[in-house]
Amino acid sequence: MKNILKLSILGVGAALSMLSCSPEEPIHSKVTNYPLITVNGDSFTSVTVGGTFNDPGAVATIDGAEVPVTTSYKGRFRGETYNGTLGTNVPDLYTASYSATNQDGFDGVANRTIYVGNTGDLVNSIEGLYTSTVKRNGAVSAQYTDLKYVLIWKNSDGNYQISDAIGGYYDYGRNYGVGYITPNGIITANDIATNDFSFPGTQYNATFGDPTEIMSMTVNPTAKTIDLVTVWSTSTTYTFEIHLKQVQL
């Protein structure tokens, strides 16, 4: 038994000796320089529907050397996309993305926000870009105050449309994102001066579902504000009181 044990120990030792002498794989390392993007001009800008947007562009560098930039645009609420040049016939809040890629396939991206739309005088038109403060069932907090942004635009049939019939409560206030808006809120302006509006159709929250109706709307052209009441009928009925303040561009 002692001899067998000695042989076993010698065998293990030889095996460990062979392993310790085996060549190791060399460690390869490489330095990659990421693209750095600098946006020219303001990070937020606007252009009138149908106007020309002269994009100030962006500059991309890799390790100090300038490289080409690819530019694309995407509408936040209506989903239009453009490459190279922004189309301005569809009102929306667009994100301009400026990107460059290095030789190892790593991207650098920087953004600009562009409002395409009109700013109505709230006497003849309610179009515009608005901040939003929302009460749900009478409750409000800083979380749902001055949310950025809600859009109202005019459709070809003469009706107006609001980007989110509940004022960005879940999109911005809860930070759930654009997938939680209540789109397709149609507003018929029978007479803006007398606050005579009607609201054809029923909306549905994009993710939660269930019907939503705009019940009333009041415009104050002096204060540049609009107040909406929207009711969402789920297992619990929620009443949203939405105060919109027009952004003066």
C-alpha positions in Angstrom: 0.0 0.0 0.0 2.8 2.4 0.8 4.4 1.9 -2.6 1.1 2.4 -4.4 0.6 5.7 -2.4 4.1 6.9 -3.3 3.5 6.2 -7.0 0.2 8.0 -6.9 1.7 11.1 -5.3 4.6 11.0 -7.8 2.0 10.8 -10.7 0.1 13.8 -9.5 3.3 15.7 -9.0 4.4 14.9 -12.6 1.0 16.0 -14.0 1.1 19.3 -12.1 4.7 19.8 -13.3 3.6 19.3 -16.9 0.7 21.8 -16.4 2.9 24.4 -14.9 5.3 24.2 -17.8 2.6 24.5 -20.5 2.8 27.8 -22.5 0.1 30.4 -21.7 -2.0 32.2 -24.3 -0.7 35.7 -24.8 -3.0 38.5 -23.6 -3.9 40.9 -26.4 -4.9 44.5 -25.7 -6.0 47.3 -28.0 -6.8 51.0 -27.5 -9.9 52.3 -29.3 -10.9 55.9 -29.5 -14.6 56.7 -29.3 -16.2 59.4 -31.5 -16.8 62.7 -29.8 -19.8 64.6 -31.1 -20.2 68.4 -30.6 -23.6 69.8 -31.6 -23.4 73.3 -33.2 -25.9 75.9 -32.0 -28.8 75.4 -29.6 -29.9 72.0 -28.2 -33.6 73.1 -28.7 -34.9 75.0 -31.7 -38.1 75.4 -33.8 -39.3 75.9 -37.3 -42.7 76.8 -38.8 -44.6 74.1 -40.5 -43.7 74.1 -44.2 -40.6 76.2 -43.5 -36.9 75.4 -44.2 -34.8 74.0 -41.4 -31.2 75.0 -41.8 -29.5 72.5 -39.5 -26.4 73.9 -37.8 -25.1 70.3 -37.7 -22.5 68.7 -35.5 -18.8 68.0 -35.6 -17.4 64.5 -34.9 -13.8 63.8 -34.0 -11.9 60.6 -33.3 -8.6 61.1 -31.4 -8.6 64.7 -32.6 -9.2 64.0 -36.3 -12.6 65.1 -37.8 -14.7 62.4 -39.3 -18.0 62.4 -41.2 -21.3 62.8 -39.3 -24.6 61.0 -40.2 -27.8 62.9 -39.4 -31.3 61.5 -38.9 -34.6 62.8 -37.5 -37.5 61.1 -35.8 -40.8 62.6 -34.7 -41.7 61.8 -31.1 -45.5 61.6 -31.4 -46.3 61.0 -35.0 -43.3 58.8 -35.9 -42.1 60.5 -39.2 -38.4 59.8 -39.9 -36.0 61.5 -42.2 -32.3 61.0 -43.1 -30.0 63.9 -44.0 -32.7 66.7 -44.2 -35.6 67.4 -41.9 -39.1 67.5 -43.6 -41.3 70.2 -42.1 -44.8 69.3 -43.3 -45.7 67.1 -40.4 -45.9 69.0 -37.0 -44.1 67.1 -34.2 -41.3 67.3 -31.7 -38.3 65.8 -33.6 -35.0 64.4 -32.3 -32.1 65.1 -34.5 -29.4 62.4 -34.0 -25.8 63.1 -35.1 -23.7 60.0 -35.2 -20.3 58.7 -36.2 -18.6 55.3 -36.0 -15.0 54.5 -35.3 -13.0 51.7 -37.1 -13.9 49.2 -34.4 -17.6 49.7 -34.8 -18.2 51.9 -31.7 -20.7 54.7 -32.1 -20.9 58.2 -30.7 -24.2 60.0 -30.8 -25.5 63.5 -29.8 -29.0 64.9 -30.1 -30.9 68.1 -30.7 -34.7 68.7 -30.3 -36.6 70.5 -33.0 -40.2 71.7 -32.7 -42.0 71.7 -36.1 -45.3 73.5 -35.8 -47.1 76.8 -35.5 -47.8 79.1 -32.5 -51.4 80.1 -32.5 -52.6 83.4 -31.0 -55.4 81.4 -29.1 -57.9 83.7 -30.7 -57.8 82.3 -34.3 -55.7 79.2 -33.6 -54.9 76.9 -30.7 -51.8 75.4 -32.3 -48.6 75.4 -30.3 -46.1 73.8 -28.0 -47.2 73.7 -24.4 -45.9 72.8 -21.0 -48.4 70.8 -18.9 -49.5 70.6 -15.3 -51.9 67.8 -14.5 -54.2 66.9 -11.6 -55.5 63.4 -11.4 -58.7 63.1 -9.3 -57.8 66.4 -7.8 -54.3 65.5 -6.7 -51.2 67.3 -8.0 -47.5 67.4 -7.1 -44.3 68.7 -8.4 -43.9 65.4 -10.3 -46.7 66.4 -12.6 -45.9 70.2 -13.0 -44.5 71.9 -16.0 -44.1 68.7 -18.0 -42.4 69.2 -21.4 -44.0 69.0 -23.9 -47.6 68.6 -25.2 -48.3 69.6 -28.8 -51.5 70.8 -30.5 -51.6 70.9 -34.3 -54.1 71.5 -37.0 -55.1 68.7 -39.3 -56.0 69.1 -43.0 -59.8 68.7 -42.2 -59.7 71.8 -40.0 -59.8 70.0 -36.7 -57.1 70.3 -34.1 -55.3 67.3 -32.5 -53.4 67.0 -29.1 -50.4 64.8 -28.8 -51.6 63.4 -25.4 -55.1 63.8 -24.2 -54.0 63.3 -20.6 -51.3 65.9 -20.8 -48.2 63.7 -20.4 -49.2 62.4 -17.0 -47.7 58.9 -17.6 -45.3 59.8 -20.4 -43.4 62.6 -18.5 -44.8 62.6 -15.0 -44.3 58.9 -14.3 -41.5 58.8 -16.9 -43.0 55.8 -18.6 -42.2 57.1 -22.0 -44.2 57.9 -25.2 -45.7 54.4 -25.3 -48.0 55.5 -22.5 -49.6 58.5 -24.1 -53.3 58.8 -25.0 -53.1 59.9 -28.7 -55.7 60.9 -31.3 -57.5 63.5 -29.1 -59.5 65.5 -31.7 -60.7 69.0 -30.9 -63.3 70.8 -33.1 -63.1 74.6 -32.6 -66.6 75.8 -33.3 -65.7 79.2 -32.0 -62.5 79.8 -30.1 -63.5 83.3 -28.9 -66.5 81.9 -27.0 -64.8 78.7 -25.9 -67.1 76.6 -28.0 -65.4 73.3 -28.7 -66.5 69.8 -29.3 -64.6 66.5 -29.1 -65.5 63.9 -31.6 -64.3 60.3 -31.1 -62.9 58.3 -28.2 -59.2 57.8 -27.4 -57.4 54.9 -25.8 -54.2 54.9 -23.9 -51.5 53.4 -26.1 -50.5 50.7 -23.5 -53.2 50.5 -20.8 -56.1 50.8 -23.2 -59.7 51.7 -22.0 -61.7 54.6 -23.4 -60.8 58.3 -22.8 -62.9 61.3 -23.6 -62.1 65.0 -23.5 -65.0 66.6 -21.7 -64.3 70.3 -21.8 -61.8 72.9 -22.9 -61.2 76.6 -22.0 -58.8 78.9 -23.7 -57.4 82.1 -22.2 -55.6 84.1 -25.0 -54.3 86.7 -22.6 -52.6 84.2 -20.3 -51.7 82.0 -23.2 -53.2 79.0 -21.5 -55.6 76.1 -22.2 -57.5 74.1 -19.6 -58.8 70.6 -20.4 -60.8 68.0 -18.5 -60.3 64.5 -19.7 -62.0 61.4 -18.2 -60.4 57.9 -18.5 -62.8 55.0 -17.8 -60.8 52.0 -16.5 -61.7 49.8 -13.6 -61.4 53.1 -11.7 -62.6 56.3 -13.3 -59.8 59.0 -13.5 -60.5 62.6 -14.1 -57.5 64.6 -15.4 -57.5 68.4 -15.1 -54.8 69.6 -17.6 -53.4 73.1 -17.5 -51.4 73.9 -20.7 -49.1 76.9 -20.9 -48.1 77.9 -24.4 -44.4 78.2 -25.1 -43.7 81.5 -26.8 -41.0 80.8 -29.5 
